[in-house]
Amino acid sequence: MTADPLSQALDPWGFESPFGASASGERTTAAGQPAVVGAPWGEAPWVEAPWAEAAWTEAPWTGEAESAGGVAFPSGAVLARASGATGRDEEHWDPNGAGLPLLDTRPALRTTRLSPNFTVGELASSGGRASDVARISPELVRVLQAIRDRAGKAVRITSGYRSWARNKALYQGYGKKPTLSRHCSGQAADITVPGLSGAQIAKLAIDAAGPELAIGIGTTFAHVDVRGAWALWSYGGVAASTVRAVRAYRDARRRGAPPAPVPPGPVPPGPVPPPVPRVPGQTAGGRLEVARVPLLAAHRGAGPDLVLRWNGMQNPEAIDVVVHLHGYSPPAASMRLPRDKEPISGLDFSDPAGREPGGRTRPTLALLPGGSRRRARSGPTGSRSRR
Ligand SMILES: [Zn+2]
């Protein structure tokens, strides 16, 4: 994936695109309530809850405890109530009547932690913009923390509280009637987890927070909300088979199947090799004869096996390597590289035509190996040459 994964699913505001694909977009009923796409057991009594102990009853949380006029969160932080226009169709209308109060989320409070890994600013923001007053469900914070704990890595909230006014503006931008978004009620968050698809996040959320979560599956994100009933839907780009797989997973978990292992995230980069130490200063040009090179032991000639030459260079980023492969040599077994080949090999880096008296200036290492002793037929007369 080369593009920012969010850009595939989110509009420029950072919202998921609600109308990315009408065939699988978030469905709403005539009353505007998100429809439960696949919850055949929605009416069934909850009898098997293998994770209930861990996920739901371990925390003593019983709702949004009102504390001194404010709302207490899992971290112990208390946010004070705030006033705002909450009437029908006004800026902070709660279209679901969930009953959560508007809370003070002014900038000075944004870094306050509501749980070990989530701040006021994250929950009070949608599409990267924070609101000075917001509805925030303590239960949602607890669910998000449970997801974070199970994931074992960062969970990013791309949309938390979204005012009714912003929600309307968002949908008007699409030329659509706004949905009665749970984000406006303070009960929803859109989340991403590095390296995980929306469906993987959905399954992880079911394992972390239980089967009564409402989940919207995007390609690279998941919407989770705590409306209090199971619901499942998808956004654009998610195959129907993916939704069925998540539903089947939830079904299996309800019947007692063990949770799937947490998918690994991106492989962290390996240890960075130590930098190659640089020798400071200038390297003058030079020449070296190597008498014996095992690789060239079978080659013809009286030695040395290899002649190296290089020109002057200073801490080069790269060097050119030139290998002179020479052919027939009349002296055969008595051939000596420095005498018979080097003068005509170009190892002096000079321009044979004399046009560049300074010679080659790019950092260069030249190799002149002794020729092979193998005989090869060449030419129509079958004359022999030694290489
Ligand atoms: Zn959402």
Residues whose N, C-alpha, C, O or C-beta is under 5 A from the ligand:
A	BS01	ZN	A189 D190 H223
